[in-house]
Amino acid sequence: MRNRTYTADAEPGDTVTVAGWVHEVRDLGGIAFLILRDTSGKIQVKFEKDEMDDDLVETGLGVHRESVISVTGEVAEEPRAPTGVEITPESLDVIAEAEAQLPLDPSGKVDAELSTRLDNRTLDLRKDEVKAIFEIRAEVQRAVREQFRDLRATEINTPKIVATGTEGGTELFPITYFGKEAFMNQSPQLFKQLMVGSGLERVFEVGPIFRAEEHNTPRHLNEATSIDFESAFIDHTEAMDVCEAVVTAAYEAVEENCQDALEALGLEDEFEAPSGEFPRLTYEEAIQRINATGKLDEQLVWGDDLPTEGEKALGEDVGEHYFITDWPSEIKPFYIKDHDDDETLSTGFDMMHPNMELVSGGQREHRFDHLVAGFEQQGLDPDAFEYYTKMFKYGMPPHAGFGLGGERLIMTMLGLENIREAVLFPRDRQRLSP
């Protein structure tokens, strides 16, 4: 609509045309009010029945909630109105009538189960607090891109249909690709490594990944957004520096630019960006601190992966974002480089929120012979990855990087109970539509 005014821009004394959804209608007898909602906010439309055309009043008060309408009229100050102004309508057009019975209540007065909300996501996002999550998500993605660019990284887009899985194993979605078997990519890992050997050197990507995991938990998805970084001529400690800077930048941008969204979520007083450096614990220190909490049924020993209960206990003990470094080589992927002075220790690291893991990263093995040996040690056929391994014969520099879970970052940042709340249309074991 060419002459449309957003409700937030309607000023007293202006004659405007606003358009949006019918949020609420209140009939008080001789006077009635319609609350119109658009993406910028809400505005009150006043009907003085004795002074207005009967058809205009009947149309305005008879329209169902969530119908799309446009209203033209003069804006006046009204301190008692929800936003301090109101419109006296000269005309009202019903653009799209909504059914009287809605599958959920966008006003939020009646709660709906998460499954009902996800089945009706368009209606769900008409609620301020739900829309706020995705305003914040958009700001996070803008901020991380800006931070990567400030660090002289180039944004890339890698294939999502691949001939082999990034890490092998069974966590792959097979597809038919012109009569051949192919897979949805688990990670841009191998492709971003190839890029650090190119003229780009330092790259990042914000894009989808696919994992055919059987998990059905509040923190797992089968299609997720990965925020990836890879750079030539840095080691794992410098990659952690970048990781810390990116996460901090995301929080700072939300704190600075998303106050209305934080207020809609009730977080305006408690949201705070991290300050200072994130603690860095070795794997050995981590299992010692977990064991010391006494919260696990069995003590962890060297070589154990950290169970969810252990992560939670350690997170409560640390109380802020932190890194776990120097993992045992045997439990990290083949492309993670070992320490030069101790091959039992990898340069792999995880970055943790107190509630869960957010990041996996490390320095990569850039030496061809060592890389091929790593494939063989993990039962993978190096020949299946020849497109990747052969480039390590032609001058591959030392490099390091990480992958950050986009939805997990939003989930932990906003204290969401289920990761699906941070995705417009989540994909999990049960959900393939909408």
C-alpha positions as CSV (number, residue, x, y, z in Angstrom):
1,M,0.0,0.0,0.0
2,R,1.8,3.1,-1.3
3,N,0.3,5.6,1.2
4,R,0.4,3.3,4.3
5,T,1.7,4.7,7.6
6,Y,3.1,2.3,10.2
7,T,1.2,2.7,13.5
8,A,4.4,3.7,15.3
9,D,4.8,6.7,13.0
10,A,1.2,8.0,13.4
11,E,1.5,11.5,14.8
12,P,-1.3,13.7,16.3
13,G,-2.8,16.0,13.7
14,D,-1.9,13.7,10.7
15,T,-4.5,12.0,8.5
16,V,-3.1,8.6,7.8
17,T,-3.9,5.2,6.4
18,V,-2.8,2.3,8.6
19,A,-3.1,-1.4,7.8
20,G,-2.7,-4.5,9.9
21,W,-4.6,-7.1,11.9
22,V,-7.6,-6.7,14.2
23,H,-6.0,-7.3,17.6
24,E,-9.1,-6.7,19.8
25,V,-12.5,-5.1,19.7
26,R,-14.2,-3.5,22.8
27,D,-17.8,-2.4,22.6
28,L,-18.7,-0.1,25.5
29,G,-22.2,0.9,24.3
30,G,-22.2,4.4,22.9
31,I,-18.4,4.2,22.1
32,A,-16.3,1.3,20.9
33,F,-12.6,0.7,20.2
34,L,-10.7,-1.5,17.8
35,I,-7.0,-2.1,18.3
36,L,-5.1,-2.5,15.1
37,R,-1.7,-4.2,15.1
38,D,1.1,-4.0,12.6
39,T,4.8,-5.0,12.8
40,S,5.6,-1.6,14.5
41,G,3.1,-1.8,17.3
42,K,-0.6,-1.1,18.0
43,I,-3.0,1.8,17.6
44,Q,-6.5,2.4,18.9
45,V,-9.3,3.2,16.5
46,K,-12.3,5.0,18.1
47,F,-15.9,4.6,17.1
48,E,-18.4,7.1,18.4
49,K,-21.6,5.4,17.3
50,D,-24.0,8.4,17.3
51,E,-21.6,10.6,15.3
52,M,-20.5,8.1,12.6
53,D,-21.9,6.4,9.6
54,D,-23.8,3.2,10.7
55,D,-22.2,1.1,8.0
56,L,-18.7,2.2,9.1
57,V,-19.5,1.3,12.7
58,E,-21.0,-2.0,11.7
59,T,-18.1,-3.0,9.6
60,G,-15.5,-2.0,12.2
61,L,-17.2,-3.7,15.1
62,G,-18.4,-6.8,13.2
63,V,-15.0,-7.8,11.8
64,H,-13.4,-10.9,13.4
65,R,-10.1,-10.8,15.3
66,E,-7.0,-11.3,13.2
67,S,-8.7,-10.0,10.0
68,V,-6.6,-7.8,7.9
69,I,-8.0,-4.3,7.6
70,S,-7.0,-0.8,6.6
71,V,-8.2,2.4,8.3
72,T,-8.0,6.0,7.1
73,G,-8.6,8.8,9.6
74,E,-7.2,11.6,11.7
75,V,-4.8,10.9,14.5
76,A,-5.4,12.6,17.9
77,E,-3.7,12.5,21.3
78,E,-5.5,10.3,23.8
79,P,-3.5,9.6,27.0
80,R,-5.9,6.7,27.9
81,A,-5.2,4.9,24.7
82,P,-2.6,2.0,24.8
83,T,0.0,4.1,22.9
84,G,-1.2,7.6,23.7
85,V,-2.9,8.3,20.4
86,E,-6.0,7.1,18.5
87,I,-7.5,7.3,15.1
88,T,-11.1,8.5,14.3
89,P,-11.8,6.6,11.2
90,E,-13.1,8.1,8.0
91,S,-13.1,4.8,6.2
92,L,-12.4,1.2,7.0
93,D,-11.8,-1.6,4.5
94,V,-11.7,-5.3,5.3
95,I,-8.9,-6.7,3.2
96,A,-8.9,-10.3,4.4
97,E,-11.5,-11.7,6.8
98,A,-10.3,-14.2,9.4
99,E,-12.4,-17.1,10.5
100,A,-14.2,-16.6,13.9
101,Q,-12.5,-19.7,15.4
102,L,-8.7,-19.5,15.5
103,P,-6.4,-22.5,16.2
104,L,-4.5,-20.3,18.8
105,D,-4.9,-16.9,20.4
106,P,-2.4,-14.4,19.0
107,S,-3.2,-12.0,21.9
108,G,-1.5,-14.5,24.2
109,K,-4.4,-14.5,26.7
110,V,-4.9,-18.2,26.1
111,D,-1.8,-20.3,26.1
112,A,-1.1,-23.0,23.5
113,E,1.1,-26.1,23.5
114,L,4.3,-25.7,21.5
115,S,3.2,-28.3,19.0
116,T,0.0,-26.2,18.3
117,R,2.1,-23.1,18.0
118,L,4.5,-24.7,15.5
119,D,1.6,-26.1,13.4
120,N,0.3,-22.5,13.2
121,R,3.6,-20.6,13.1
122,T,2.2,-17.7,11.1
123,L,-0.4,-17.0,13.8
124,D,2.1,-17.7,16.6
125,L,4.5,-15.0,15.3
126,R,1.8,-12.4,15.6
127,K,2.5,-12.5,19.4
128,D,4.9,-9.8,20.5
129,E,7.1,-12.2,22.6
130,V,7.4,-14.7,19.8
131,K,8.2,-12.1,17.1
132,A,10.8,-10.7,19.5
133,I,12.8,-13.9,19.4
134,F,13.2,-13.6,15.6
135,E,14.0,-9.9,15.8
136,I,16.8,-10.8,18.2
137,R,17.9,-13.8,16.0
138,A,18.2,-11.4,13.0
139,E,20.2,-9.0,15.0
140,V,22.5,-11.8,16.2
141,Q,23.2,-12.9,12.6
142,R,23.8,-9.3,11.6
143,A,26.2,-8.8,14.5
144,V,28.2,-11.9,13.9
145,R,28.6,-11.2,10.3
146,E,29.8,-7.7,11.1
147,Q,32.3,-9.0,13.7
148,F,33.7,-11.6,11.2
149,R,34.1,-8.8,8.6
150,D,35.9,-6.7,11.1
151,L,38.3,-9.6,11.5
152,R,38.9,-9.6,7.8
153,A,37.0,-12.8,7.1
154,T,35.2,-13.4,3.8
155,E,31.6,-14.8,3.8
156,I,31.3,-18.0,1.8
157,N,28.5,-20.5,0.9
158,T,29.4,-24.1,0.8
159,P,27.5,-27.1,-0.8
160,K,24.7,-28.7,1.2
161,I,24.5,-31.7,-1.1
162,V,27.7,-33.8,-0.9
163,A,29.0,-37.1,-2.0
164,T,30.4,-38.1,1.4
165,G,29.7,-37.1,4.9
166,T,31.9,-34.6,6.7
167,E,32.6,-37.0,9.6
168,G,31.4,-40.3,8.2
169,G,29.2,-42.4,10.4
170,T,25.4,-43.0,10.3
171,E,24.2,-39.4,11.0
172,L,23.6,-38.7,7.4
173,F,20.5,-38.0,5.4
174,P,20.8,-39.8,2.1
175,I,19.2,-38.4,-1.1
176,T,19.0,-39.5,-4.7
177,Y,21.0,-37.2,-6.9
178,F,20.4,-38.0,-10.6
179,G,20.5,-41.7,-9.9
180,K,23.5,-41.5,-7.5
181,E,23.5,-41.6,-3.8
182,A,24.3,-38.3,-2.1
183,F,23.9,-36.8,1.3
184,M,22.8,-33.6,3.0
185,N,25.9,-32.0,4.5
186,Q,26.6,-32.4,8.2
187,S,28.9,-29.4,8.3
188,P,30.9,-27.1,6.0
189,Q,34.0,-28.3,7.8
190,L,35.9,-29.8,4.9
191,F,35.0,-27.1,2.4
192,K,35.9,-24.2,4.7
193,Q,39.3,-25.9,5.3
194,L,39.8,-26.0,1.5
195,M,39.2,-22.2,1.4
196,V,41.9,-21.4,3.9
197,G,44.3,-22.9,1.4
198,S,43.0,-20.6,-1.3
199,G,43.5,-16.9,-1.8
200,L,40.7,-16.2,0.7
201,E,42.6,-17.5,3.8
202,R,40.0,-16.4,6.4
203,V,36.4,-17.3,5.9
204,F,33.0,-17.6,7.6
205,E,29.6,-19.0,6.9
206,V,26.2,-18.8,8.4
207,G,24.1,-21.6,7.0
208,P,22.2,-24.8,7.5
209,I,23.6,-28.2,8.5
210,F,21.8,-31.6,8.6
211,R,22.2,-34.4,11.0
212,A,20.2,-37.6,11.0
213,E,20.4,-38.0,14.8
214,E,17.7,-39.9,16.7
215,H,17.7,-37.4,19.5
216,N,14.3,-36.1,20.6
217,T,15.3,-33.6,23.2
218,P,14.7,-29.8,23.9
219,R,18.2,-29.0,22.6
220,H,18.6,-31.0,19.4
221,L,17.4,-30.4,15.8
222,N,17.9,-32.3,12.6
223,E,18.3,-29.1,10.6
224,A,20.2,-26.4,12.3
225,T,22.1,-23.2,11.6
226,S,25.8,-23.3,12.0
227,I,28.0,-20.2,12.4
228,D,31.4,-21.3,11.1
229,F,34.8,-19.7,11.0
230,E,38.1,-20.9,9.6
231,S,41.4,-19.1,9.2
232,A,44.9,-19.8,7.9
233,F,47.9,-19.0,10.1
234,I,46.3,-19.2,13.5
235,D,46.3,-21.8,16.2
236,H,43.5,-23.1,18.4
237,T,44.1,-20.4,21.1
238,E,43.6,-17.7,18.5
239,A,40.5,-19.4,17.2
240,M,39.1,-19.3,20.8
241,D,39.8,-15.6,20.9
242,V,37.7,-15.1,17.7
243,C,34.9,-17.3,19.1
244,E,34.8,-15.3,22.3
245,A,34.7,-12.0,20.3
246,V,31.9,-13.2,18.1
247,V,29.7,-14.4,21.0
248,T,30.3,-11.2,23.0
249,A,29.5,-9.1,19.9
250,A,26.2,-10.9,19.5
251,Y,25.2,-10.2,23.1
252,E,26.4,-6.6,22.9
253,A,24.4,-5.9,19.7
254,V,21.2,-7.4,21.2
255,E,21.7,-5.3,24.4
256,E,22.2,-2.1,22.4
257,N,19.7,-2.6,19.6
258,C,16.9,-4.9,20.8
259,Q,15.5,-3.3,23.9
260,D,11.9,-3.4,22.7
261,A,12.3,-7.1,21.9
262,L,13.9,-7.8,25.3
263,E,11.1,-6.0,27.0
264,A,8.5,-8.1,25.1
265,L,10.3,-11.2,26.5
266,G,10.5,-9.7,30.0
267,L,14.3,-9.7,29.9
268,E,15.1,-6.0,29.8
269,D,16.4,-5.9,33.4
270,E,18.3,-9.2,33.5
271,F,19.9,-9.3,30.0
272,E,23.6,-8.6,30.2
273,A,26.4,-9.1,27.7
274,P,29.5,-11.1,28.9
275,S,32.4,-9.1,30.1
276,G,36.0,-10.1,30.4
277,E,37.7,-13.2,29.0
278,F,35.9,-16.6,29.2
279,P,37.6,-19.1,31.5
280,R,39.6,-21.8,29.8
281,L,39.6,-25.2,31.5
282,T,41.5,-28.2,30.3
283,Y,39.5,-31.4,29.8
284,E,41.3,-32.9,32.8
285,E,40.4,-29.9,35.0
286,A,36.8,-30.2,33.8
287,I,36.3,-33.8,34.8
288,Q,37.9,-33.1,38.1
289,R,35.6,-30.3,38.8
290,I,32.6,-32.3,37.7
291,N,33.6,-35.2,39.9
292,A,34.1,-32.8,42.8
293,T,30.4,-31.6,42.6
294,G,29.3,-35.1,43.6
295,K,26.3,-34.8,41.2
296,L,27.0,-37.8,39.0
297,D,26.2,-41.4,39.9
298,E,29.6,-42.5,38.7
299,Q,32.9,-40.6,38.6
300,L,34.2,-39.6,35.2
301,V,37.6,-40.9,34.1
302,W,40.0,-39.9,31.4
303,G,38.6,-40.6,27.9
304,D,34.9,-40.2,28.9
305,D,32.8,-37.8,26.9
306,L,31.0,-35.4,29.2
307,P,27.4,-36.4,29.8
308,T,24.6,-33.8,29.9
309,E,24.4,-34.1,33.7
310,G,28.2,-33.4,33.9
311,E,27.9,-30.4,31.6
312,K,25.1,-29.0,33.7
313,A,27.1,-29.6,37.0
314,L,30.2,-27.9,35.6
315,G,28.1,-25.0,34.2
316,E,26.6,-24.4,37.6
317,D,30.1,-24.5,39.1
318,V,31.7,-22.1,36.5
319,G,28.6,-19.8,36.2
320,E,29.5,-18.1,32.9
321,H,30.6,-18.9,29.3
322,Y,33.8,-21.0,29.3
323,F,36.1,-23.2,27.2
324,I,37.1,-26.8,27.6
325,T,40.5,-27.4,26.0
326,D,43.0,-30.2,25.5
327,W,40.6,-33.0,24.9
328,P,41.9,-36.6,24.5
329,S,42.8,-37.1,20.8
330,E,40.8,-40.4,20.6
331,I,37.4,-38.6,21.1
332,K,38.0,-35.7,18.6
333,P,37.5,-35.9,14.8
334,F,40.3,-36.9,12.5
335,Y,40.9,-33.4,11.2
336,I,41.7,-32.0,14.6
337,K,45.5,-31.7,15.1
338,D,47.2,-33.2,18.1
339,H,49.6,-31.2,20.3
340,D,53.1,-31.5,18.9
341,D,54.6,-32.4,22.3
342,D,51.8,-34.9,23.4
343,E,49.9,-36.9,20.7
344,T,47.4,-38.1,23.3
345,L,46.1,-34.5,23.6
346,S,44.2,-32.8,20.8
347,T,44.0,-29.1,20.1
348,G,40.3,-29.4,20.0
349,F,38.1,-27.2,22.2
350,D,34.5,-26.7,23.1
351,M,32.9,-23.4,24.2
352,M,30.2,-23.8,26.7
353,H,27.3,-21.8,28.1
354,P,26.5,-22.9,31.7
355,N,23.5,-24.8,30.3
356,M,25.1,-26.6,27.3
357,E,27.8,-26.8,24.6
358,L,27.6,-24.1,22.0
359,V,30.9,-24.4,20.0
360,S,33.3,-27.1,18.8
361,G,36.6,-26.1,17.3
362,G,40.3,-26.6,17.2
363,Q,43.5,-26.4,15.1
364,R,43.3,-28.6,12.0
365,E,45.8,-31.1,10.8
366,H,47.4,-29.5,7.8
367,R,50.1,-32.1,7.1
368,F,49.0,-34.6,4.3
369,D,50.5,-37.7,5.8
370,H,49.1,-37.1,9.3
371,L,45.7,-36.3,7.9
372,V,45.5,-39.5,5.9
373,A,46.6,-41.5,9.0
374,G,43.8,-39.8,10.9
375,F,41.2,-41.0,8.4
376,E,42.5,-44.6,8.7
377,Q,42.6,-44.5,12.5
378,Q,38.9,-43.6,12.5
379,G,38.0,-46.3,10.0
380,L,37.3,-43.9,7.2
381,D,38.4,-44.4,3.6
382,P,40.8,-41.6,2.5
383,D,40.0,-42.3,-1.1
384,A,36.4,-41.3,-0.6
385,F,37.6,-37.8,0.5
386,E,40.2,-37.4,-2.3
387,Y,38.7,-34.0,-3.3
388,Y,39.6,-32.8,0.2
389,T,42.9,-34.6,0.9
390,K,44.6,-34.0,-2.4
391,M,44.6,-30.2,-1.8
392,F,46.8,-30.8,1.3
393,K,49.6,-31.8,-1.2
394,Y,49.6,-28.4,-2.7
395,G,50.6,-26.1,0.2
396,M,48.0,-26.1,3.0
397,P,48.9,-23.6,5.7
398,P,48.4,-24.2,9.4
399,H,44.8,-23.2,10.3
400,A,42.1,-23.4,12.9
401,G,38.4,-22.6,13.3
402,F,35.1,-23.5,15.0
403,G,31.4,-24.1,14.4
404,L,28.9,-22.3,16.6
405,G,25.3,-23.5,16.9
406,G,23.1,-20.6,16.0
407,E,19.9,-21.9,17.6
408,R,21.7,-22.9,20.8
409,L,23.2,-19.4,21.0
410,I,19.7,-17.9,20.8
411,M,18.2,-20.5,23.2
412,T,20.8,-19.9,25.9
413,M,20.9,-16.1,25.3
414,L,17.1,-15.8,25.9
415,G,16.6,-18.6,28.3
416,L,14.2,-20.5,26.0
417,E,13.0,-23.9,27.3
418,N,13.1,-25.6,23.9
419,I,15.4,-25.0,20.9
420,R,12.4,-25.2,18.6
421,E,11.3,-21.9,19.9
422,A,14.3,-20.3,18.2
423,V,13.5,-21.8,14.7
424,L,10.7,-20.6,12.4
425,F,9.9,-24.0,11.1
426,P,11.9,-26.7,13.0
427,R,12.8,-30.1,11.6
428,D,13.1,-33.0,14.0
429,R,12.1,-36.7,14.1
430,Q,8.4,-35.9,14.2
431,R,8.2,-32.6,12.3
432,L,8.6,-32.3,8.5
433,S,5.7,-29.8,8.0
434,P,5.0,-26.9,7.9
